[in-house]
Amino acid sequence: MSGRLNITSGYTFEDVYGYARAVRVGNHVFVSWTTARGSDLDCDVFAQAQSVIGIIAEALQTTGAELRHVVRTVVYVTNMADIDAVARAHGEAFGAVRPASTLVMVAGLTPANARVEIEATAIIHDG
């Protein structure tokens, strides 16, 4: 694949803020600014993290990638007390893959009731 492929998920903020859910350039895929949506925002942080990872998996699939191709994640939380729950969801999805990962605490996310946001970078490879 050559060139650039922008993937939208139809989420309102993508148009408002001018970004793509995912961008594929060559064999690299970048999934951005992903939080839970809708009723999942009313769930606990573990369920929010699972929802986020599901949205990331859907975006990756649209580009021809899978969670197994993820080489890096950046996880943002609004409360350090949520680390264990978020790490459990991350581990369930990426435990066999073991991407490089960074965790950052932030003052807030968009939407305001989001407690976790995850970005992912994938490199599509054979095997």
Contact map, one row per residue, 1 for C-alpha under 8 A:
1110000000000000000000001110000000000000000000000000000000000000000000000000000000000000000000000000000000000000000000000000000
1111000000000000000000001100000000000000000000000000000000000000000000000000000000000000000000000000000000000000000000000000000
1111100000000000000000001100000000000000000000000000000000000000000000000000000000000000000000000000000000000000000000000000000
0111110000000000000000111100000000000000000000000000000000000000000000000000000000000000000000000000000000000000000000000000000
0011111000000000000000111000000000000000000000000000000000000010000000000000000000000000000000000000000000000000000000000000000
0001111100000000000111110000000000000000000000000000000000000000000000000000000000000000000000000000000000000000000000000000000
0000111110000000000111100000000000000000000000000000000000100110000000000000000000000000000000000000000000000000000000000000000
0000011111100100000111000000000000000000000000000000000000000000000000000000000000000000000000000000000000000000000000000000000
0000001111100000000010000000000000000000000000000000000000100000000000000000000000000000000000000000000000000000000000000000000
0000000111110100000000000000000000000000000000000000000000000000000000000000000000000000000000000000000000000000000000000000000
0000000111111110000000000000000000000000000000000000000000000000000000000000000000000000000000000000000000000000000000000000000
0000000001111111000000000000000000000000000000000000000000000000000000000000000000000000000000000000000000000000000000000000000
0000000000111111110000000000000000000000000000000000000000000000000000000000000000000000000000000000000000000000000000000000000
0000000101111111111110000000000000000000000000000000000000000000000000000000000000000000000000000000000000000000000000000000000
0000000000111111111000000000000000000000000000000000000000000000000000000000000000000000000000000000000000000000000000000000000
0000000000011111110000000000000000000000000000000000000000000000000000000000000000000000000000000000000000000000000000000000000
0000000000001111111000000000000000000000000000000000000000000000000000000000000000000000000000000000000000000000000000000000000
0000000000001111111100000000000000000000000000000000000000000000000000000000000000000000000000000000000000000000000000000000000
0000000000000110111110000000000000000000000000000000000000000000000000000000000000000000000000000000000000000000000000000000000
0000011100000100011111100000000100000000000000000000000000000000000000000000000000000000000000000000000000000000000000000000000
0000011110000100001111100000001111000000000000000000000000100000000000000000000000000000000000000000000000000000000000000000000
0000011100000000000111110000111100000000000000000000000000110000000000000000000000000000000000000000000000000000000000000000000
0001111000000000000111111000111000000000000000000000000000000000000000000000000000000000000000000000000000000000000000000000000
0001110000000000000001111111110000000000000000000000000000000010000000000000000000000000000000000000000000000000000000000000000
1111100000000000000000111111100000000000000000000000000000000000000000000000000000000000000000000000000000000000000000000000000
1111000000000000000000011111000000000000000000000000000000000000000000000000000000000000000000000000000000000000000000000000000
1000000000000000000000011111100000000000000000000000000000000000000000000000000000000000000000000000000000000000000000000011100
0000000000000000000000011111110000000000000000000000000000000000000000000000000000000000000000000000000000000000000000001111000
0000000000000000000001111011111000000000000000000000000000010010100000000000000000000000000000000000000000000000000000001111000
0000000000000000000001110001111100000000000000000000000000000000000000000000000000000000000000000000000000000000000000111100000
0000000000000000000011100000111111000000000000000000000100110000000000000000000000000000000000000000000000000000000000111000000
0000000000000000000111000000011111000000000000000000000000000000000000000000000000000000000000000000000000000000000001110000000
0000000000000000000010000000001111100000000000000000000000000000000000000000000000000000000000000000000000000000000011100000000
0000000000000000000010000000001111110000000000000001001100000000000000000000000000000000000000000000000000000000000011100000000
0000000000000000000000000000000011111000000000011011000000000000000000000000000000000000000000000000000000000110010111000000000
0000000000000000000000000000000001111101100000011011000000000000000000000000000000000000000000000000000000000000010110000000000
0000000000000000000000000000000000111111100000000010000000000000000000000000000000000000000000000000000000000000000000000000000
0000000000000000000000000000000000011111110000000000000000000000000000000000000000000000000000000000000000000000000000000000000
0000000000000000000000000000000000001111111000000000000000000000000000000000000000000000000000000000000000000000000000000000000
0000000000000000000000000000000000011111111000110010000000000000000000000000000000000000000000000000000000000000000000000000000
0000000000000000000000000000000000011111111100010000000000000000000000000000000000000000000000000000000000000000110000000000000
0000000000000000000000000000000000000111111100000000000000000000000000000000000000000000000000000000000000000000100000000000000
0000000000000000000000000000000000000011111111110000000000000000000000000000000000000000000000000000000000000000000000000000000
0000000000000000000000000000000000000000111111110000000000000000000000000000000000000000000000000000000000000000000000000000000
0000000000000000000000000000000000000000001111111000000000000000000000000000000001001100000000000000000000000000001100000000000
0000000000000000000000000000000000000000001111111100000000000000000000000000000000001101100000000000000000000000000000000000000
0000000000000000000000000000000000000001001111111110000000000000000000000000000000000000100000000000000000000000000000000000000
0000000000000000000000000000000000110001101111111111000000000000000000000000000000000000000000000000000000000000011100000000000
0000000000000000000000000000000000110000000011111111100000000000000000000000000000000100110000000000000000000000000110000000000
0000000000000000000000000000000000000000000001111111110000000000000000000000000000000000110000000000000000000000000000000000000
0000000000000000000000000000000000111001000000111111111000000000000000000000000000000000000000000000000000000000000000000000000
0000000000000000000000000000000001110000000000011111111100000000000000000000000000000000000000000000000000000000000011000000000
0000000000000000000000000000000000000000000000001111111110000000000000000000000000000000010010000000000000000000000001000000000
0000000000000000000000000000000000000000000000000111111111000000000000000000000000000000000000000000000000000000000000000000000
0000000000000000000000000000000001000000000000000011111111100000000000000000000000000000000000000000000000000000000000000000000
0000000000000000000000000000001001000000000000000001111111110000000000000000000000000000000000000000000000000000000000010000000
0000000000000000000000000000000000000000000000000000111111111000011000000000000000000000000000000000000000000000000000000000000
0000000000000000000000000000000000000000000000000000011111111100000000000000000000000000000000000000000000000000000000000000000
0000001010000000000011000000001000000000000000000000001111111110000000000000000000000000000000000000000000000000000000000000000
0000000000000000000001000000101000000000000000000000000111111111111000000000000000000000000000000000000000000000000000000000000
0000000000000000000000000000000000000000000000000000000011111111110000000000000000000000000000000000000000000000000000000000000
0000001000000000000000000000000000000000000000000000000001111111100000000000000000000000000000000000000000000000000000000000000
0000101000000000000000010000100000000000000000000000000000111111100000000000000000000000000000000000000000000000000000000000000
0000000000000000000000000000000000000000000000000000000000011111110000000000000000000000000000000000000000000000000000000001000
0000000000000000000000000000100000000000000000000000000000011111111110000000000000000000000000000000000000000000000000000111000
0000000000000000000000000000000000000000000000000000000010011001111111000000000000000000000000000000000000000000000000000000000
0000000000000000000000000000000000000000000000000000000010010000111111000000000000000000000011001000000000000000000000000100000
0000000000000000000000000000000000000000000000000000000000000000111111000000000000000000000001001000000000000000000000000000000
0000000000000000000000000000000000000000000000000000000000000000111111100000000000000000000000001000000000000000000000000111100
0000000000000000000000000000000000000000000000000000000000000000011111111000000000000000000000001010000000000000000000011110000
0000000000000000000000000000000000000000000000000000000000000000000011111000000000000000000000001111000000000000000000011110000
0000000000000000000000000000000000000000000000000000000000000000000001111100000000000000000000000011100000000000000000011100000
0000000000000000000000000000000000000000000000000000000000000000000001111110000000000000000000000011110000000000000001111000000
0000000000000000000000000000000000000000000000000000000000000000000000011111000000000000000000000000111100000000000001110000000
0000000000000000000000000000000000000000000000000000000000000000000000001111100000000000000000000000111100000000000111100000000
0000000000000000000000000000000000000000000000000000000000000000000000000111110000000000000000000000001111000000000111000000000
0000000000000000000000000000000000000000000000000000000000000000000000000011111101100000000000000000001111000000001110000000000
0000000000000000000000000000000000000000000000000000000000000000000000000001111100000000000000000000000011111000001100000000000
0000000000000000000000000000000000000000000000000000000000000000000000000000111111100000000000000000000011000000001000000000000
0000000000000000000000000000000000000000000000000000000000000000000000000000111111100000000000000000000010000000000000000000000
0000000000000000000000000000000000000000000000000000000000000000000000000000001111110000000000000000000000000000000000000000000
0000000000000000000000000000000000000000000010000000000000000000000000000000101111111100000000000000000000000000000000000000000
0000000000000000000000000000000000000000000000000000000000000000000000000000101111111110000000000000000000000000000000000000000
0000000000000000000000000000000000000000000000000000000000000000000000000000000011111111000000000000000000000000000000000000000
0000000000000000000000000000000000000000000011000000000000000000000000000000000001111111100000000000000000000000000000000000000
0000000000000000000000000000000000000000000011001000000000000000000000000000000001111111110000000000000000000000000100000000000
0000000000000000000000000000000000000000000000000000000000000000000000000000000000111111111000000000000000000000000000000000000
0000000000000000000000000000000000000000000001000000000000000000000000000000000000011111111100000000000000000000000000000000000
0000000000000000000000000000000000000000000001101100000000000000000000000000000000001111111110000000000000000000000000000000000
0000000000000000000000000000000000000000000000001100100000000000000000000000000000000111111111100000000000000000000000000000000
0000000000000000000000000000000000000000000000000000000000000000000000000000000000000011111111100000000000000000000000000000000
0000000000000000000000000000000000000000000000000000000000000000000000000000000000000001111111100000000000000000000000000000000
0000000000000000000000000000000000000000000000000000100000000000001000000000000000000000111111110000000000000000000000000000000
0000000000000000000000000000000000000000000000000000000000000000001100000000000000000000011111111110000000000000000000000000000
0000000000000000000000000000000000000000000000000000000000000000000000000000000000000000011111111100000000000000000000000000000
0000000000000000000000000000000000000000000000000000000000000000000000000000000000000000000011111100000000000000000000000000000
0000000000000000000000000000000000000000000000000000000000000000001111100000000000000000000001111110000000000000000000000000000
0000000000000000000000000000000000000000000000000000000000000000000000100000000000000000000001111111000000000000000000000000000
0000000000000000000000000000000000000000000000000000000000000000000001111000000000000000000001001111100000000000000000000000000
0000000000000000000000000000000000000000000000000000000000000000000000111000000000000000000000000111110000000000000000000000000
0000000000000000000000000000000000000000000000000000000000000000000000011110000000000000000000000011111000000000000000000000000
0000000000000000000000000000000000000000000000000000000000000000000000001110000000000000000000000001111100000000000000000000000
0000000000000000000000000000000000000000000000000000000000000000000000000111100000000000000000000000111110000000000000000000000
0000000000000000000000000000000000000000000000000000000000000000000000000111100000000000000000000000011111000000000000000000000
0000000000000000000000000000000000000000000000000000000000000000000000000001111100000000000000000000001111100000000000000000000
0000000000000000000000000000000000000000000000000000000000000000000000000001111000000000000000000000000111111000000000000000000
0000000000000000000000000000000000000000000000000000000000000000000000000000010000000000000000000000000011111000000000000000000
0000000000000000000000000000000000000000000000000000000000000000000000000000010000000000000000000000000001111101001000000000000
0000000000000000000000000000000000000000000000000000000000000000000000000000010000000000000000000000000001111111111110000000000
0000000000000000000000000000000000100000000000000000000000000000000000000000000000000000000000000000000000011111110000000000000
0000000000000000000000000000000000100000000000000000000000000000000000000000000000000000000000000000000000001111110000000000000
0000000000000000000000000000000000000000000000000000000000000000000000000000000000000000000000000000000000011111110000000000000
0000000000000000000000000000000000000000110000000000000000000000000000000000000000000000000000000000000000001111111000000000000
0000000000000000000000000000000000110000100000010000000000000000000000000000000000000000000000000000000000001111111110000000000
0000000000000000000000000000000000000000000010010000000000000000000000000000111000000000000000000000000000011000111110000000000
0000000000000000000000000000000000110000000010011000000000000000000000000011110000000100000000000000000000001000011111000000000
0000000000000000000000000000000011110000000000001001000000000000000000000011100000000000000000000000000000001000011111100000000
0000000000000000000000000000000111100000000000000001100000000000000000001111000000000000000000000000000000000000000111110000000
0000000000000000000000000000011111000000000000000000000000000000000000001110000000000000000000000000000000000000000011111000000
0000000000000000000000000000011100000000000000000000000100000000000001111100000000000000000000000000000000000000000001111100000
0000000000000000000000000001111000000000000000000000000000000000000001111000000000000000000000000000000000000000000000111110000
0000000000000000000000000001110000000000000000000000000000000000101011110000000000000000000000000000000000000000000000011111000
0000000000000000000000000011100000000000000000000000000000000000100011100000000000000000000000000000000000000000000000001111100
0000000000000000000000000011100000000000000000000000000000000001100010000000000000000000000000000000000000000000000000000111110
0000000000000000000000000010000000000000000000000000000000000000000010000000000000000000000000000000000000000000000000000011111
0000000000000000000000000000000000000000000000000000000000000000000000000000000000000000000000000000000000000000000000000001111
0000000000000000000000000000000000000000000000000000000000000000000000000000000000000000000000000000000000000000000000000000111
